[in-house]
C-alpha cells in the first residue's frame, strides 16, 4: 500500500501521537520538563514553533518540529516511525520545513544532531546541510528536565 505524502500541521491534540512516535523512533525527550504538553502548547501558541506530520491509516508516522527567531530556522525532533524509514518521508518533511521558513523570509536553516546519530547526519548532508566544525554547542539548564 502506498504511503500518503500529504503533510499536515499538527496541534496540541496530536501531541500524544507525537510522543508515541518519538518513543518508537527512540528519540530522547523530556516529558516532565520542556516536552510536557503544557509547555508544548505554549510554544505552539507563540507562533515561533510549528509541528508538521505525515499520517498513514489514521496514525502519525513522521513528525518534524520547527522553531525560529525571525532570522534563523531550527529543525527539531525529526522522527519517522521505524517501519516507514527509507521511504523519503524525512526528506519530504525537511523540504517542507525549508519551504515554511523561506515563506517567512528566513534564509538560514539549522539543526543540532548528536554526533553518533549517523542516519540523521547522513540525511542532513544529503539535503545540502553542511557540518560546521568551528561551532561548539553550549547550554545552561535550569534543571535536567528542560
C-alpha positions as semicolon CSV with decimal commas, in nm:
position;residue;x (nm);y (nm);z (nm)
1;X;0,000;0,000;0,000
2;X;0,146;0,341;-0,094
3;X;0,221;0,585;0,184
4;X;0,034;0,914;0,167
5;X;0,274;1,204;0,128
6;X;0,045;1,487;0,238
7;X;0,196;1,691;0,518
8;X;-0,036;1,836;0,779
9;X;0,017;2,092;1,053
10;X;-0,023;1,934;1,395
11;X;-0,163;2,089;1,710
12;X;-0,166;2,007;2,078
13;X;-0,442;1,747;2,031
14;X;-0,189;1,549;1,824
15;X;0,071;1,561;2,098
16;X;0,002;1,213;2,247
17;X;0,065;1,069;1,899
18;X;0,380;1,279;1,866
19;X;0,514;1,148;2,197
20;X;0,430;0,790;2,093
21;X;0,620;0,842;1,767
22;X;0,920;0,994;1,945
23;X;0,934;0,686;2,170
24;X;0,902;0,446;1,874
25;X;1,180;0,635;1,694
26;X;1,397;0,621;2,007
27;X;1,418;0,999;2,020
28;X;1,510;1,140;2,358
29;X;1,264;1,383;2,508
30;X;1,179;1,527;2,846
31;X;0,806;1,469;2,912
32;X;0,822;1,630;3,258
33;X;1,009;1,943;3,152
34;X;1,046;2,112;2,816
35;X;0,840;1,849;2,636
36;X;0,540;1,835;2,868
37;X;0,205;1,906;2,697
38;X;0,155;2,245;2,866
39;X;0,498;2,368;2,757
40;X;0,449;2,241;2,402
41;X;0,105;2,404;2,390
42;X;0,257;2,740;2,489
43;X;0,530;2,700;2,228
44;X;0,278;2,620;1,954
45;X;0,062;2,917;2,057
46;X;0,360;3,153;2,040
47;X;0,381;3,127;1,661
48;X;0,751;3,053;1,689
49;X;0,706;2,674;1,697
50;X;0,520;2,460;1,444
51;X;0,482;2,083;1,421
52;X;0,425;1,911;1,088
53;X;0,345;1,546;1,035
54;X;0,250;1,271;0,795
55;X;-0,032;1,030;0,880
56;X;-0,097;0,682;0,747
57;X;-0,408;0,478;0,834
58;X;-0,502;0,739;1,096
59;X;-0,164;0,700;1,270
60;X;0,116;0,954;1,281
61;X;0,420;0,806;1,103
62;X;0,650;1,108;1,071
63;X;0,689;1,439;1,252
64;X;0,910;1,745;1,249
65;X;0,914;2,034;1,491
66;X;1,019;2,376;1,362
67;X;1,120;2,683;1,555
68;X;1,262;3,019;1,459
69;X;1,365;3,352;1,597
70;X;1,271;3,550;1,288
71;X;1,617;3,518;1,133
72;X;1,722;3,153;1,170
73;X;1,505;2,845;1,141
74;X;1,570;2,537;1,352
75;X;1,475;2,184;1,258
76;X;1,394;1,992;1,575
77;X;1,262;1,649;1,662
78;X;1,253;1,497;1,315
79;X;1,130;1,141;1,361
80;X;0,994;0,867;1,136
81;X;0,823;0,551;1,256
82;X;1,091;0,278;1,215
83;X;0,884;0,063;0,976
84;X;0,837;0,363;0,743
85;X;1,202;0,471;0,722
86;X;1,397;0,485;0,393
87;X;1,085;0,590;0,203
88;X;1,171;0,959;0,165
89;X;0,944;1,085;0,445
90;X;1,220;1,259;0,641
91;X;1,345;1,433;0,327
92;X;0,990;1,537;0,242
93;X;0,937;1,685;0,589
94;X;1,273;1,859;0,576
95;X;1,191;2,015;0,238
96;X;0,854;2,131;0,373
97;X;1,034;2,283;0,674
98;X;1,263;2,476;0,439
99;X;0,960;2,600;0,240
100;X;0,792;2,703;0,565
101;X;1,095;2,906;0,672
102;X;1,153;3,054;0,326
103;X;0,792;3,175;0,306
104;X;0,858;3,373;0,624
105;X;1,176;3,533;0,492
106;X;1,404;3,304;0,691
107;X;1,707;3,206;0,485
108;X;1,922;3,009;0,731
109;X;1,815;2,659;0,837
110;X;1,991;2,475;1,118
111;X;1,976;2,151;1,311
112;X;2,156;2,010;1,610
113;X;2,233;1,641;1,567
114;X;2,404;1,410;1,813
115;X;2,747;1,310;1,682
116;X;2,665;0,937;1,694
117;X;2,331;0,976;1,510
118;X;2,475;0,873;1,175
119;X;2,143;0,829;0,990
120;X;2,038;1,186;1,075
121;X;2,378;1,326;0,987
122;X;2,362;1,147;0,652
123;X;2,011;1,282;0,589
124;X;2,111;1,643;0,652
125;X;2,423;1,609;0,438
126;X;2,221;1,457;0,151
127;X;1,984;1,755;0,177
128;X;2,266;2,007;0,142
129;X;2,334;2,091;0,506
130;X;2,697;2,148;0,598
131;X;2,850;2,047;0,928
132;X;3,024;2,342;1,091
133;X;3,334;2,211;1,270
134;X;3,402;2,553;1,423
135;X;3,091;2,568;1,640
136;X;3,081;2,424;1,989
137;X;2,736;2,399;2,144
138;X;2,692;2,528;2,499
139;X;2,379;2,515;2,708
140;X;2,280;2,605;3,060
141;X;1,971;2,441;3,203
142;X;1,759;2,539;3,500
143;X;1,701;2,165;3,557
144;X;1,774;1,840;3,378
145;X;1,411;1,829;3,258
146;X;1,435;2,137;3,035
